């Protein structure tokens, strides 16, 4: 799944039979360079050291296996499945700053749900950019989903309301809403997000089923700041990590779950529709060995 962070970490451990002070310092530095926070990097290495001593591991392959297990145990509690409403439509708000792959993630998620036999309607609630509306409409055509849209500058809440009314009238299973690429420091845009949440709750009798934050795997420690702001605004139910390919560092996943305790629902591994897959802590951790 990922090689960026683990190539560096693996290089530290290969050829080392024990965790001496020099190796510990190099390992902590490699984790931090891979976007793991300093406190968490120190915690992981100390846990690794304790396990290596208890299990009397004296070879590099054994140390790599223990490190993989440490990473797995940190991430496994945050494996999360996509939730569905007891009665349709399930509503999914997709959030995130510009450039993280939000719209393509929506298309891949819609494709995945259609493969499962569910009907999907897309809502173009990012009305700040005409290009965003057009992009979602293009993706909708590709995956075979209708798109509810208005013109640039329209009220995103009105788009959401129209989409929900249409979904309820047509018996649609899932509504996925694109949202503006908010800079997480824009207070007025966060308030607009809360308004959309209230519209969903009034229309369906429940909060949005999923509030998914899309984060680029290369974002680094700023991922935590993004998640914190969005979580305070609307209460995130899950995170989608995009661009988690061979070049990504990806260590921010560890810091993100450690700090925020929000489930990781999906990861994007490439450009193809099938490259959006449920997050697997085991697959991620196995990248070490």
C-alpha positions in Angstrom: 0.0 0.0 0.0 2.7 2.5 0.9 6.5 2.6 0.7 7.5 6.2 1.3 7.8 6.2 5.1 8.6 2.5 5.4 11.5 2.5 3.0 13.3 5.0 5.2 12.3 3.2 8.4 13.2 -0.2 7.0 16.6 1.1 5.9 17.4 2.1 9.5 16.6 -1.4 10.8 18.1 -3.6 8.1 21.4 -5.0 9.2 20.8 -4.1 12.8 20.5 -6.9 15.3 19.6 -4.8 18.4 18.0 -1.4 19.2 21.0 0.5 20.5 20.8 4.3 21.3 22.1 5.2 17.8 19.5 3.0 16.1 16.7 4.4 18.3 17.6 8.0 17.4 17.8 7.1 13.7 14.5 5.3 13.8 12.7 8.1 15.6 14.1 10.6 13.0 13.0 8.4 10.1 9.4 8.2 11.5 9.3 12.0 12.0 10.7 12.5 8.5 7.7 10.3 7.4 5.3 12.8 9.0 4.8 10.9 12.3 4.6 13.4 15.2 7.6 13.6 17.5 5.7 12.3 20.6 4.2 9.4 18.7 7.4 8.5 17.1 9.1 8.3 20.5 6.2 6.3 21.9 6.3 3.7 19.0 10.1 3.3 19.3 9.9 2.8 23.0 7.2 0.2 22.7 9.2 -1.5 20.0 12.3 -1.5 22.3 10.3 -3.1 25.1 8.8 -5.8 22.9 12.2 -6.6 21.4 13.6 -7.1 24.8 10.7 -9.2 26.1 10.7 -11.4 23.0 14.5 -11.5 22.8 14.5 -10.5 19.1 18.1 -10.2 17.8 17.8 -9.9 14.0 16.6 -7.2 11.7 13.7 -9.2 10.2 12.4 -9.8 13.7 12.6 -6.0 14.5 10.8 -5.2 11.3 8.1 -7.6 12.1 7.7 -6.1 15.6 7.5 -2.6 14.2 4.9 -3.7 11.7 2.8 -5.1 14.6 3.2 -1.9 16.5 1.9 0.2 13.6 -1.0 -2.3 13.1 -2.0 -2.1 16.8 -2.0 1.7 16.6 -4.2 1.8 13.5 -6.5 -1.2 13.8 -9.0 0.4 16.3 -9.6 3.1 13.6 -10.5 0.9 10.7 -14.0 2.0 9.8 -16.8 0.9 7.5 -19.1 3.2 5.6 -22.3 3.7 7.5 -25.8 3.7 6.0 -29.1 5.2 7.2 -31.8 2.9 8.5 -34.1 4.3 5.9 -32.9 5.9 2.6 -31.5 8.2 1.6 -28.1 7.8 3.2 -26.5 11.2 3.1 -22.7 11.6 2.7 -21.1 15.0 2.9 -17.6 15.0 1.4 -15.3 17.7 2.8 -11.8 19.0 2.3 -9.6 21.8 1.1 -8.9 22.3 -2.6 -6.5 20.0 -4.3 -6.9 16.8 -2.2 -8.9 14.9 -4.8 -12.3 15.4 -3.3 -14.4 15.3 -6.5 -12.6 12.2 -7.9 -13.1 10.6 -4.5 -16.8 11.2 -4.8 -16.9 9.6 -8.3 -15.0 6.6 -7.1 -17.2 6.2 -4.0 -20.3 6.5 -6.2 -18.9 3.9 -8.6 -18.2 1.6 -5.6 -21.7 2.0 -4.3 -23.3 1.3 -7.7 -21.2 -1.8 -8.0 -22.9 -2.9 -4.7 -26.3 -2.4 -6.3 -27.2 1.0 -4.7 -28.6 3.9 -6.5 -26.6 7.1 -6.1 -27.4 10.8 -6.6 -24.7 13.5 -6.6 -25.2 17.0 -5.3 -22.9 19.8 -6.6 -22.9 21.9 -3.5 -19.5 23.4 -4.2 -21.1 26.5 -5.9 -18.1 28.8 -5.5 -16.4 27.6 -8.7 -18.2 26.9 -11.9 -15.4 24.4 -12.8 -16.3 22.4 -9.7 -19.9 22.0 -10.8 -18.8 21.0 -14.3 -16.3 18.6 -13.0 -18.8 16.8 -10.9 -21.3 16.7 -13.8 -18.6 15.1 -16.0 -17.8 12.5 -13.4 -21.5 11.9 -12.9 -21.8 11.0 -16.6 -18.8 8.7 -16.4 -20.2 6.7 -13.5 -23.8 6.9 -14.5 -25.1 9.1 -11.7 -27.5 12.0 -12.0 -26.2 15.3 -10.6 -28.3 18.0 -8.9 -26.7 21.3 -9.6 -27.4 25.0 -9.8 -25.4 27.9 -11.1 -22.1 29.3 -9.7 -22.8 31.4 -6.6 -26.0 29.6 -5.7 -26.8 28.7 -2.1 -25.2 25.4 -1.4 -27.9 24.7 1.1 -30.5 25.1 -1.6 -28.6 22.6 -3.8 -28.6 20.1 -0.8 -32.3 20.6 -0.3 -33.1 20.0 -3.9 -31.0 16.9 -4.0 -32.7 15.4 -0.9 -36.2 16.2 -2.3 -35.2 14.5 -5.5 -33.7 11.5 -3.8 -36.8 11.0 -1.6 -39.2 11.4 -4.5 -37.2 8.9 -6.6 -36.3 6.4 -3.9 -32.6 7.0 -4.2 -30.4 5.0 -1.8 -27.5 7.4 -1.4 -26.9 11.1 -1.8 -23.2 12.2 -2.0 -22.6 16.0 -1.7 -19.5 17.8 -3.0 -18.7 20.8 -0.9 -16.6 23.9 -1.4 -12.8 23.5 -1.1 -12.8 25.3 2.2 -9.6 26.6 3.7 -10.2 25.4 7.2 -9.5 28.9 8.5 -12.5 30.4 6.7 -15.1 30.9 9.4 -18.0 31.9 7.1 -17.5 28.8 5.0 -17.5 26.6 8.1 -20.8 28.2 9.1 -22.2 27.4 5.6 -21.2 23.8 6.3 -23.1 23.7 9.5 -26.1 25.1 7.7 -26.0 22.3 5.2 -25.9 19.9 8.1 -29.1 21.5 9.6 -30.9 21.2 6.2 -30.0 17.5 6.0 -31.3 17.0 9.5 -34.6 18.8 8.9 -35.1 16.9 5.6 -34.3 13.4 6.8 -34.8 13.6 10.6 -31.2 12.8 11.3 -27.7 14.3 10.8 -25.8 13.5 7.6 -25.0 9.8 7.8 -21.4 10.3 6.9 -19.3 13.5 7.1 -16.1 12.4 5.4 -12.9 14.5 5.3 -10.6 13.9 2.3 -7.0 14.4 3.1 -4.0 14.2 0.8 -1.4 11.6 2.1 1.3 14.2 1.5 -0.3 16.9 3.6 1.9 16.1 6.6 1.2 17.3 10.1 -1.2 20.0 8.8 -3.7 17.1 8.3 -4.3 17.2 12.0 -5.2 20.9 11.9 -7.5 20.4 9.0 -9.3 17.5 10.8 -9.6 19.4 14.0 -11.3 22.4 12.4 -13.7 20.3 10.3 -14.5 18.1 13.3 -15.3 21.1 15.4 -17.6 22.5 12.7 -19.6 19.4 11.8 -18.4 16.3 13.7 -16.5 14.1 11.3 -17.5 10.4 11.0 -14.6 9.3 8.9 -11.5 10.2 6.9 -10.5 9.3 3.4 -6.8 9.4 2.6 -5.9 10.1 -1.1 -2.7 9.7 -3.1 -1.5 7.0 -0.9 0.8 5.6 -3.5 4.5 4.6 -3.5 5.7 8.3 -3.2 3.6 9.3 -0.2 5.1 9.5 3.2 1.8 8.6 4.9 3.0 8.8 8.5 0.4 11.5 9.2 -2.2 8.6 9.3 -0.6 7.5 12.5 -0.6 10.9 14.0 -4.1 11.7 12.8 -5.7 8.7 14.4 -3.6 9.1 17.5 -4.7 12.7 18.0 -8.2 12.7 16.6 -9.5 9.1 17.1 -11.6 9.4 13.9 -12.1 6.3 11.8 -10.2 5.9 8.5 -12.8 4.7 6.0 -11.1 4.6 2.6 -7.7 5.1 1.0 -7.0 6.2 -2.6 -4.2 4.2 -4.2 -4.3 5.4 -7.8 -6.4 6.8 -10.6 -8.7 3.9 -11.5 -12.2 3.7 -10.1 -11.3 0.5 -8.2 -8.4 2.2 -6.5 -10.5 3.6 -3.7 -10.5 0.8 -1.2 -11.5 0.3 2.4 -8.6 1.2 4.8 -6.8 -1.9 6.1 -4.4 -1.4 9.0 -2.8 -4.7 8.2 -2.0 -3.8 4.6 -0.6 -0.5 5.7 1.5 -2.0 8.5 2.7 -4.8 6.2 4.3 -2.1 4.0 7.2 -2.1 6.5 8.2 -5.7 5.8 
